[in-house]
Every structure is written in structure tokens, then in C-alpha cells.
Amino acid sequence: MRMREDIRSLTGPEKAAILILSLGDEHTAKLFSLMDDEEIKEISQTMANLGTVSSNIVERLFIDFADQISATGSLIGTYESTERLLTKVLGKERVNTIMEEIRGPAGRTMWDKLGNVNEVVLANYLKNEYPQTVAVVLSKIKSEHAARVLAQLPESFAMEVVMRMLRMEAVQKEVLDDVERTLRTEFFTNLARTNRRDAHELIAEIFNSLDRNTESRFITALEERNRDSAERIKALMFTFEDLSKLDATAIQAILRNADKVKVPIALKGASESLRDLFFSNMSERAGKLLREEMQAMGPVRLRDVEEAQGYMVALAKDLAASGEIVIADSKGDDELVY
């Protein structure tokens, strides 16, 4: 195999491959850990086909690389700095569209991004599309993810999609481009917008994860600085005692799905009314066994009780997110989907 002597003939991936091969195993491992799978595949493939490269080219490449880095100075890229730069050269509407897509799911290509969208969210969008469009989308994403999406679609619609997939031949580039364009302009734009979370919701979720003492300390401190925000956050927080607002069906669903070790520990620290609600949704025998278990365990550390109650709250939110139960807000006049 002939030796590579001309630096001008090297492609970008070839230059990257030579630089990485020259760095040694330890540095190479660090660099690869910062790349996505597609980048690693491309550079690895290039390395395998590189052949012999003269020491002169390696030296020239390092000098060029050092010159380019030193000429640019230090750079820090953020969403904000990128948005400012784009705004100088593009219209506001185009910048918003680009930034919304960047802030959306991770992935180099549009199909990679789609593979990182929750199956329930994706299914809710696709069920309003033509079966042929859905068939194209499911054929382009990973089979495991496609299976989860398919399971979320209405059964008759899902079967129509399957039939279209069975009859589908090679998809024309124009059709793919059209589907991709629709997903970009409609789905990802709306997804990025809905993913912008209210700061109060975020803080409420964080506070929910704190132990009681720390949570109380933060709430008290916040009340002193900004009472309105504190009240709004408290209204958004869902605590273990809020399980008392759930109906019988929801309590039974929680009991069915809960870790049987966690339930008695969580109820040890519950109010009498909440305990009664759980017991009233169990069979007489199961309730008797649970009471005996709670008595037999004696005193329980507060930390263990809080951990078990946090688990029960998280379970309730998971069941609400999957549509098995409904969680009402603190005012009782609306429903929150977690």
C-alpha cells in the first residue's frame, strides 16, 4: 500500500483519524466518549482504510491544527450565544424554528431525534396522521421504539399501519423529504415549545424530592422573599398526604403496583385518615396483615419513611402519566397530567 504524502488530498475525517491515532489510547478514549455513535463509526471506518501516513504529514497536520486553534482564541458555545449570532444573519422566525429544533430531542439526524421522543408523545401525534405516513415513520426508527409506539396507537389504526408497512416498497426520496419536512415544521416545533417548562413547576418537582426538613426550610425562606412564588410552588407540589385526594380506583392501582415492602413503611408516617383510605381499599384479610406488619416493625427511621413515601408519590405520578389514574390539582377543579 502506498504511503500518503500529500496533505492536500486528505479529507476532514482522514485528518481527524490521523490526529486521533497519533494521540494514544488514553486521549483517544476521552475523545470518543465525547462523540456520538455516528461520528465514532465514521472515524473508525476512516482509520481502518487509512493505510500508511508519512511522519511529515502527521507533523504538518499537527502544526496546521495548532495554528487554527491558536488563531481562534478560546470559545464557549451556549444556546444564548448561538441564538444571538443567528439573529444577526437570519430572520427572527427562522432563528426561532432552528433554536426550537436544537433544544428538542437529541440526535444528529431528524430520524435520530424522533427515536428519542417518548412513545406516548409520538403516538399521540401520529394517530392524527395518514396510516401511510405513520408506516414510513415507523419504518425509519429503531424496531424496539417502533413497537412501543405501535402499542400506543388505537388497535384498528395500528393494524392499518401494519398492513401499509407490509405492502410498502422502497420509499421515494420525495415522499421521505415530505414526511421529514412535515415532522420538522409541525411536530418538533410544537414539541420544543411544549417542552419549555414553567420555572415554578421545575422548583416544585425539585422540592418534592427533598427531605421534609430541607423542604420546609426552603419553603419558609422563599415565603420571606417572594410569597407569591412560594404559594404557587406549594400549590404545584404533590406530597404523600395528597394521595388522600385520589379516588378508590387510583388507590387500588397504587396498591397493585407498589413494592409490598414500601407500603407499610410509608403508611407508618401517614395521617390516620390516609391510612384509613388505604385500608378501606384492601380486602379485610390484606388490611389485617398490613396492620400486623406495621405493628411488628416497631419504630422506623424518619429517613426510611420519607424514602418510602417519596417512592409512593413517584409511583402515583408514573401511573398518572400512563393514564391509569387521574391526579387532581389542589383546587380540585382541574386535572394535572404528570
C-alpha positions, -999 to 999 in steps of 0.1 A, spaced: 0 0 0 14 34 -10 23 59 17 2 90 20 24 120 13 1 149 1 -17 167 29 -40 185 4 -55 152 -6 -67 144 29 -104 147 37 -117 161 71 -125 126 85 -90 114 74 -73 144 92 -94 136 123 -84 99 121 -47 107 118 -48 132 147 -66 107 170 -43 78 161 -14 100 170 -27 108 205 -25 73 220 -51 52 237 -59 73 268 -66 105 249 -84 87 222 -108 71 247 -116 106 261 -123 120 227 -145 90 217 -165 95 249 -175 130 237 -187 118 203 -220 102 192 -221 67 176 -223 80 140 -191 101 145 -173 72 161 -183 49 132 -172 73 106 -138 80 121 -133 42 129 -141 33 93 -117 60 81 -89 47 104 -93 12 91 -89 24 55 -61 50 62 -31 29 51 4 43 58 8 80 65 42 96 64 56 113 95 59 145 75 22 146 70 15 139 107 38 168 117 23 192 92 -12 182 104 -4 190 140 12 224 130 -20 233 110 -42 222 138 -23 242 164 -23 273 141 -61 271 137 -68 267 174 -44 295 184 -59 318 158 -94 315 171 -87 320 208 -109 304 235 -145 299 226 -176 290 247 -207 280 229 -241 282 245 -277 283 233 -278 320 241 -246 329 222 -258 307 192 -292 324 192 -276 359 192 -253 350 163 -281 335 142 -303 366 149 -277 388 133 -278 370 99 -313 353 98 -348 365 104 -364 360 138 -389 334 127 -362 312 111 -340 316 142 -369 305 165 -375 274 143 -338 265 143 -334 270 181 -366 251 189 -353 221 169 -318 223 186 -335 224 220 -356 194 210 -347 157 214 -310 147 209 -298 132 176 -278 141 146 -305 134 120 -342 141 122 -348 103 125 -323 101 154 -342 128 171 -375 110 165 -361 79 181 -355 99 214 -391 111 216 -413 94 243 -435 68 226 -467 82 241 -460 117 228 -450 104 194 -481 81 192 -504 109 202 -491 129 172 -490 101 147 -526 89 154 -539 120 136 -517 114 105 -524 92 75 -516 55 81 -491 56 51 -472 85 68 -471 66 101 -459 35 82 -430 55 68 -421 69 102 -421 35 119 -400 20 92 -373 47 97 -369 44 135 -355 15 155 -378 -15 157 -379 -16 195 -391 21 196 -415 15 167 -430 -14 187 -436 8 217 -452 35 195 -474 9 177 -487 -4 211 -499 31 220 -519 36 188 -556 27 186 -558 -10 176 -577 -6 143 -554 22 133 -523 3 143 -534 -27 121 -540 -3 92 -504 9 97 -490 -26 99 -508 -35 66 -493 -5 49 -458 -15 62 -463 -50 48 -472 -36 14 -446 -8 14 -419 -9 -12 -388 13 -14 -399 48 -2 -393 75 -28 -369 103 -17 -396 129 -24 -420 111 0 -394 109 27 -384 145 23 -421 155 25 -426 135 57 -394 148 72 -404 184 64 -438 179 80 -423 165 111 -398 193 114 -423 221 108 -452 207 129 -441 181 154 -407 192 165 -416 229 166 -446 222 188 -426 197 209 -399 222 216 -424 248 226 -443 225 250 -410 213 265 -403 248 278 -412 242 314 -425 268 338 -399 276 365 -424 271 393 -432 236 381 -395 228 380 -389 241 415 -419 222 428 -406 190 414 -372 196 429 -387 205 463 -408 172 461 -375 153 461 -361 170 492 -365 155 527 -391 172 549 -368 194 570 -349 207 540 -381 213 520 -397 232 549 -365 253 553 -366 262 516 -403 270 515 -400 292 546 -371 311 532 -389 315 499 -420 328 516 -399 356 532 -385 366 499 -414 360 475 -447 349 490 -465 347 456 -439 323 442 -439 302 474 -477 298 473 -476 289 436 -449 263 442 -467 248 472 -499 245 451 -479 226 424 -462 203 448 -477 168 451 -470 153 485 -477 119 501 -507 133 520 -521 145 487 -528 108 479 -559 113 502 -574 133 473 -573 102 450 -604 81 443 -607 44 452 -597 32 418 -564 52 419 -556 39 455 -562 4 443 -540 9 413 -512 22 436 -516 -8 459 -515 -32 430 -483 -17 415 -464 -8 447 -435 -26 462 -451 -45 491 -421 -37 514 -425 1 509 -462 3 516 -461 -4 554 -431 18 559 -448 47 540 -481 43 560 -462 44 593 -457 81 589 -492 88 573 -521 106 589 -549 84 603 -573 95 576 -548 85 548 -541 51 565 -579 45 567 -582 53 529 -556 27 520 -571 1 544 -606 7 530 -594 -2 496 -579 -35 506 -596 -68 514 -602 -74 552 -575 -101 553 -549 -80 534 -557 -50 557 -553 -71 588 -519 -85 576 -507 -50 567 -517 -36 602 -499 -66 619 -468 -60 597 -467 -23 607 -470 -31 644 -443 -58 642 -418 -35 626 -417 -11 656 -402 23 653 -390 32 618 -363 58 610 -378 91 596 -354 89 566 -368 54 557 -404 67 560 -397 97 538 -379 75 512 -409 51 511 -434 79 508 -414 95 480 -415 62 462 -453 61 466 -457 97 452 -434 89 423 -454 57 416 -487 77 416 -472 102 391 -460 74 368 -495 58 369 -510 93 361 -485 97 332 -495 64 317 -532 72 320 -540 46 347 -551 71 373 -560 108 374 -544 132 398 -565 164 406 -548 197 415 -550 212 449 -581 233 440 -600 202 428 -613 219 397 -588 207 371 -567 177 363 -529 176 361 -511 152 339 -477 143 352 
